Amino acid sequence: MDKRLLKRHKRQVARAKENVKVSEPDVRTPEQIQAAREASGAGEVVTKGLNSAKNMPTFRGRSGPTMGSASKTDAG
């Protein structure tokens, strides 16, 4: 590597290390974690969200005439 690029890379790595956030470990017991999950209902929301996302139509594959094509068929 070029000396200039090497110095730049070292500076970038040093800045990135300064900005790293270390999360605190979860010290709850497995029973407490399970109780919190059940109380929040997060499992149900995720399941419903995935099912509804599968049934949602996409914009690319949208079927049906658009406004421009509907006016052409009415006129012809």
N, C-alpha and C positions, 0 to 999 in steps of 0.2 A: 504494500500500500504506500501511496505517496505520503511523505511526512506531514503535509498539510491536512490530508484526509484523515490520517491516523490521529492527529491532535484533535480534529473536529469530532471524530468518533468518540474519543475518550471524554471530551466535554459533554457530548450528548448522553453517554452512558452515566456519567457522574450526575448530571441533572435528573436523569430518569430515576436513579437510585434515591435521590433526595425526595422525590415526589411519591414514592411507593407508600401506600397505606397498608399497614399490617392489621388484619382483622383480629379481634379478640376471640379466643377459643370459646366454644359453647360448653359451659360447665354444667348444664342441666343433665339430669338423669334421663335415660331413654323413656321412662314412664312420663316424665314431665314434658318431654318433647312430643310424645304421642298425644297427651292430653291437650297440649296447645294446638296441635294440628286438628284434632277433632273439634275443639272449641272454635277455631277460626273457619272451619269448613273449606279449607284451601283445596283439599282433594276433590271435593264435589265441583268446585268452580272450574278447576283445570279440566276435568272430564267434560263438563258441559261446554266449556270454551272450545275444546278440540272438536267436539261433535258439531257444534254450530259452524265452526270454520270450514269443515268439510262440505257442509250443505250450502255455503254461501256462494253465489255465482261470481265468477271472475269477470273483470271488465273486458279482457281479451276475448273470452269465449262467450260473450253475451249473445243470446239468440234474440231474434225479433228485429223488426225493421227500425232503422233510425229515422229521425225526422226528415232528413233529406231524401231517403229512398221512398218514404211513404208519400211524399208530395209528387214524386215522379210517377208512381203507380196510379195515383188518383187522376193525374192529368192525362195519362196515356190510355 
